[in-house]
Amino acid sequence: MTGLDLDCYRRIIDSSPDGVVLVDAQSPEHPVIYVNHGFETMTGYALADLLGRNLRLLQGDDRDQDARHRMREALVRHEPCRVLLRNYRKDGTVFWNEMTVVPLKDAQGQVTHFAGHHRDAGERLRIDPKSSKDSSSGAHQPTSVAIRDDRLTGLFTLPYLEELLKRDWALAQRERRSIAVFAIDIDALDLYNATFGRAAGDSAIRRVSHVVAGCLRRSSDVTARIDGGSLLAFAPGLGLDQALRIGHTMSERVRELRIHHPRSTVLRYMSVSVGVSAVVPEQGDDPASLLEKSQLQLKLAKSAGRNQAA
């Protein structure tokens, strides 16, 4: 690898299918100084749109994300971190940004830049038409090994939910039945953690997660924790009206926990916002579109004042 010049390194980075970003660590605003072609493709923003700006623009007004708070803490401490953030492309569509940030140091050991590696986590939801099928039912089977249980809550993990959703999506297409998705966020979790500490925040996440999952009791219903206080669930066979009623029940049951949250701008207790979507899948549809719609509905619930379903 000796003898490679700067242009060669740039060509290597630009050839990466993942997004790569370089920001200035010495400026308080952490402005962007470089993005590769993969990042432009993933977000719809050109390099010229991003130069000199902070990447918080990808979050729009959806700042109430615990992962954002954890990333900010890591940047202040000049530590590497990995988070999953709900981001928005230039055209307004939502995607999950699987993001790893690494500090870069100069010869004197000073952190001069942060390198961000970005991947659209939703790409994992594209169904492979060549995926294996059960010989008796024809249902799509999981094709990769995924960790099943989230260590904090005991719910499923996002990768495992994705595998199950692939299977149930194919069944819903074949049987012409609806499938509903719920996107759930704990409101102002970052402020709760800042007030009571991470351990108290984790305890609250566990309690809220169990209550939310308890609203979906059928064996075919699946609930997972994505990251921080963000949950995702799907329920085969539910139409939109039924799913909205369950979404409102989720919000109500969390309020009934009466977890004291003095810094919440919503009410004195912990609350959740819920985005709900449902569809009868057509041939050619994919589950990523339904997940995206649920995240957009979640954004509507938050903009309408949180502590509700939309």
N, C-alpha and C positions, 0 to 999 in steps of 0.2 A: 504493500500500500504506500510505500515511500514514493515521493515525487509527485503526488497528486496536488494540483493547484486548487485555488478557491473555486474557479469555474467548474472544475470536475466535481468537487464536493456539492456544489449547487445543483448540478445535473443529477447527481445521485439522489439528493433529497427531493427534487422535483419529480423524479420518476416513481416515488413512493405512492402507493394508492391511498395511504392514510394521510390525514392532514398534519402538517408540521408548521408551527408558529414560533417565531422568536420575538420576545418583548424585552424592552429595556428595564432591567431591575433597579437601576439607580434613580429612575424618575418615580415619584410617588404615584403617578397615574399609570405606570407600566404600559407605555404606548407600544403598539405593534410596530416592528421595523421590518418584518419579513413574514410572508406566508407562502407555502408552496401551492402547486396547481391542485393537489388533492384537497387542500382546505378550501380553495376557491370553488371547486366542484361540489363539495359537501355542503357549503353554506350559501352558495350563490353570490357571495361577495367577492369582488376582484381585489387584488392587492391595493389598488389605488383607493378603494372604498375604506380600507382598514388602516392604512399607514397613519401613524400618529394618534390612533384612537385606542381606547381600552376595549377589550373583548366583552365587557359587560353588555355591550350593545346587542350581543346575541341572546341575552336574556330578556330584552325588551323591558316591560314593566313587571315581569314575573320574577321578582327578586326574593320572594319568600321561599327559599330553598335552603335546607340545612347544609347540603353539599357545598353551596356557595360560601357559607360561613366557614366551613372546615377548610376550604381551599384558601380563603383569605388569611386564616390563622397560619397555615403552612407557609404562605408567601412571606408573611411578616417574620417568621422564624427561619426563613431561607432553607426550608426542608422540602424534599420531594413529596408529592401526594398524588393520589389517584381518586377521582370522583366521577359521578355520573350526574350530569346536569341536563335539565330540560332547556333546550335552546330553540331559537327560531331562525329560519333561513331568511334571506332577503325578501322572498315572496310571501313571508308570513307563516309558512308551514312549519310544524313543530317536529323536532327529532331529539332523541336521547344522545347526548354527546359524551362518549366514554373518553375521559380526558386524563392524561398523565402529565404532570408538570415536574420538570427537573431543573434545579439551579445550576448555572454554569459559572465557573470561577476562573479568574485570571491567574497569572503566574504567582501573584502575591497572596492568593487564596481569597480574594474579594469576589463576592457574587456580582457579576456584571449583567447577566441576562438570565431569563427563564426560557427554557425550550418546552413547548407544549406539543404533545402528540395526541391527535384527536381521531376518533373513530365513531362512525354512525352506528350505534348499538342496534338500531332497528334493522340493519342489514341482515342480522341473524334470523329475522322473521320471514325472510323470503323462502317460500316452500320450494324444495327441489322436486321436480316432477319425477325424478328417478329414485326418490326416497323409497325405502322398503315398505311393503304393505303386508299386513297380516293376511295369511292365506285364506282364513275363513270369513273375516269381516271386511277386508279391503281397507281398513283404517290405516292411516299413516302412523308409523311407529317412530319413536325417538331414534335418531340416527347418530347421536353423539352422546357421550357421557357427560352429564351435568350434575353438579352438586345439588342435592335435593333440598336440604334444609338450611334455612337462614339461622345462623348461630345465635343471634340476638333475640329473635322472636319465636323461633320454632315454625314459622310459616315456610312456604316454599321460597326458593331463590328465583330471581328473574330468568336465568337461563333454563331452569327446569320448567317454569311456567310457559316459556316460549315453546319448549318441546311439546308440552301438553296442548297448547293452543294450536300448533300445527295439526295435530291429530284431530282435535275436535272441530277445527275449521273445515277440514276435508269432509268430516261426517255431516256437518251442517249444510255444506254445499250439496252433498248427495241426497240428503233427506229433506232439503228445502225447509229448514227450520232456522229460527233466529238465534243469534248469539249476542250477548251483552257484555260490555267491558266497563269497568269502573276504575277511574284514576283518582286516588285519594291522597291528599296532602294534609299533614298536621299544620295548622296555622301558627305562624310566628314561633316555630320550634327553635330557631336560632336565638331569639330573645329569651326563651325559657332556659336554654342551655347556658346562656350568658349570666342569667340570674341565679340558677340553682346548681349549675355544674353538669358535666357530661354524664356522670353516673345517674343523676336524677332524670336527665333527658332520656337516657336509655331505658330507665324504668318506665317512664311515661310512654315511650314508643311501644314497649311490650304490652302495656295495659290497653292502649288504644288499638293496637294491632289485633289483639284477641277479641275485642268488642266488635271491630269491623268484620273480622273473619266470621264471627258468630252470627252475623246477619245473612250469611250465605251458608246454609246448612246442608245442602244436598251433596251427595258424594261426587257429583260431576262438577261442582263449583270449585274454583281454584283461586287462592289468594296468595300473593307473594309480596315480599318487601323488596323494593328496587334499591333504595339507598336512603340513609337518614330516616326521615319521617314520611317518605313517599312509598305508597303501596299501590299495587295493581291487582285487579281481580277480573275474572271472566266467569260467565254463567251461561251455559248452553240452554236453549229453549226459552229464554226470557225475551219478551218484547220490550219496547222502549218505555211504555207506561209502567209496566211492572218493575223494570229496572230503576226508573226514577223514584218510585215509592221506596224501594230498598235503599237507594242513595240518601233519601231524606231520613230514613230510619237510622242509617249509619251516623249521620250528623247528630240526630237526637240522642242516640245511645252514648255517643262520646261526651256530649254535654252532661248527660246524667252521671258520668264518672266524677264530675265536679273536681277535676284536677286543678288546683289553684294556679292561676297564671296572671300575676299582677301587672305584667308589662304588655299583655295582649291588648291590641287596639280593637278587638272584636267584642269580647266580654271578659269577665274576671276569671273564666275557666278555660281550659284547653278545649279547642274545637277543631273540626276538620272541614275542608272543602272537598267536594266530590264532583268529578266530571263523568257523565254517563253517556254512553252511545250504544246503539244496537242496530243490527242489520241481518237480513237473510242473505248470505254470501252467494254471489253469482259466479259462474265460471270466469276465470281471469282475475277475480278480485284476490287480494291478499290481506292477511290480518294486520299488516302494518298500517293500512289505511284506517282501520277501525280503532287501533290504538292511538293513532294520530288524532282522530276525531275526539276521543275521550280526553286527551290532553288539552285540546282546544276548548272543550266544554269545561274542563277544570279551570282554565284561565278565565272563562266567563264567570264561573262561580266566585272566583277570587275578586274579579273586578266589580262584581255586584255586592261585595261586602264580606265575603267569606262566610264560614259557618253555615253552609247550605249546599244543596246539590243542584246541578244544572245539566 
